[in-house]
Amino acid sequence: ASPSASSAVYPSPGFHSLCYNITVLSQDGFVQSRFFAEGYLDHQTFLHYDHTKGKAEPWGRWAEKLGAETWETESKDLNETWKELRKLLAEILSLQEEKGGLHSLQETVGCEIHEDSHPRGFRLLHFNGELLLSCYPEAHGCALPQSWAQTLAMEMEKSWDTDGFLSKHYRAHVQGELCGRLRAWPRASLALCFLPTVPPAVNVTRSQDSEGMVHLTCRAFGFFPRNISVAWFRDEEPISRDALESGDVLPDGNGTYYAWETIKIPQGEEQRVKCLVEHSGNHSAHLAPLGKTLVHQRSWWIVSVPVAVVFIIGFSVYCYIKKRKTVSATGRPGKKSGQGVLCIRFSSDEDFSSLPCSQLSLFSVRLTGACLGSMCWIMCWSGGSR
């Protein structure tokens, strides 16, 4: 069955991409020896550089099927790129007036093969997150950005042979090695077909906002392969796009994936909707949970706690006034009538029996710790200053 309009379905079979991100850092003018690198095949992480081991390692189920020779080549290429980027970052810093603080230089290099089967290589350089240079071997050159980094890029161009060295150097690497690698790896990833299918675990959660709208989220997780359809239906029909809030499918970091789709509907319509999940030819339907949500409970406390506090304070003030009138009427010697103290304490871990309230003329309210589960101590006490 084809997925509904509200489903998130993935990826386009005619398009493939291979991409590497390598980042070097400098601190207070000194280029650091560590670098960060990740590789992506069809936007999925397949490679991670381990600093402690000093080599590239597979990330994900299909990448583990690639041989040791592949990872030796990847490690060698990344280390060579790192050495070039270190020199490049040092050169950039030499052109900067302010070398202090943290600076970064990131190279993004890769290849894309579109539906027409034509490979397109690329190399991008970012300094401190801003595009510094973009090179496309197919176009036989590099382009400078229209940004604050343009001045820096023009300064660098004086010492670089951007139309010669960069594009010529990377033509063989990008158009040749990387695009050739990309053509071979989707075939290698056919090993996925022999990996066992892992069905998703599914749950549906419910929450409610202050306007009375109900938010339902259908989650599928721990499944493999990636292709999945998660869709909400109302009265056996695909739910309208207006009700959709969010949804996606993402890698879970352990070789499996997770997906979700969230909708917003008026309260009372929960029994009319259900979530349908399709994965590897298997279908399952999941109903929305009924009953109150955590939001309701939080709202109850928001209202009840202030009401309880106001009641306690009011009762305490009544005790205080009544006690004060009693003292004024008796006029005990050594006491000045009309001077009194009310100390109200809320705590679960303090002893108030010896608090020196007699020297104060104030109305003290103290809230300590969490009000929930605390013992409330109310002391209505009056006395004059000695």
Secondary structure as GFF3:
##gff-version 3
##sequence-region A 1 386
A	DSSP	beta_strand	16	27	.	.	.	ID=ss1
A	DSSP	beta_strand	30	41	.	.	.	ID=ss2
A	DSSP	beta_strand	44	50	.	.	.	ID=ss3
A	DSSP	beta_strand	55	58	.	.	.	ID=ss4
A	DSSP	three_ten_helix	63	65	.	.	.	ID=ss5
A	DSSP	alpha_helix	68	94	.	.	.	ID=ss6
A	DSSP	beta_strand	102	113	.	.	.	ID=ss7
A	DSSP	beta_strand	119	127	.	.	.	ID=ss8
A	DSSP	beta_strand	130	136	.	.	.	ID=ss9
A	DSSP	three_ten_helix	137	139	.	.	.	ID=ss10
A	DSSP	beta_strand	141	143	.	.	.	ID=ss11
A	DSSP	alpha_helix	150	159	.	.	.	ID=ss12
A	DSSP	pi_helix	162	166	.	.	.	ID=ss13
A	DSSP	alpha_helix	167	170	.	.	.	ID=ss14
A	DSSP	pi_helix	171	178	.	.	.	ID=ss15
A	DSSP	alpha_helix	179	188	.	.	.	ID=ss16
A	DSSP	three_ten_helix	189	194	.	.	.	ID=ss17
A	DSSP	beta_strand	201	208	.	.	.	ID=ss18
A	DSSP	beta_strand	213	223	.	.	.	ID=ss19
A	DSSP	beta_strand	229	234	.	.	.	ID=ss20
A	DSSP	beta_strand	237	238	.	.	.	ID=ss21
A	DSSP	three_ten_helix	241	243	.	.	.	ID=ss22
A	DSSP	beta_strand	244	251	.	.	.	ID=ss23
A	DSSP	beta_strand	257	266	.	.	.	ID=ss24
A	DSSP	three_ten_helix	270	272	.	.	.	ID=ss25
A	DSSP	beta_strand	273	279	.	.	.	ID=ss26
A	DSSP	beta_strand	282	287	.	.	.	ID=ss27
A	DSSP	alpha_helix	294	330	.	.	.	ID=ss28
A	DSSP	beta_strand	342	346	.	.	.	ID=ss29
A	DSSP	three_ten_helix	357	359	.	.	.	ID=ss30
A	DSSP	beta_strand	363	367	.	.	.	ID=ss31
A	DSSP	beta_strand	376	379	.	.	.	ID=ss32
###
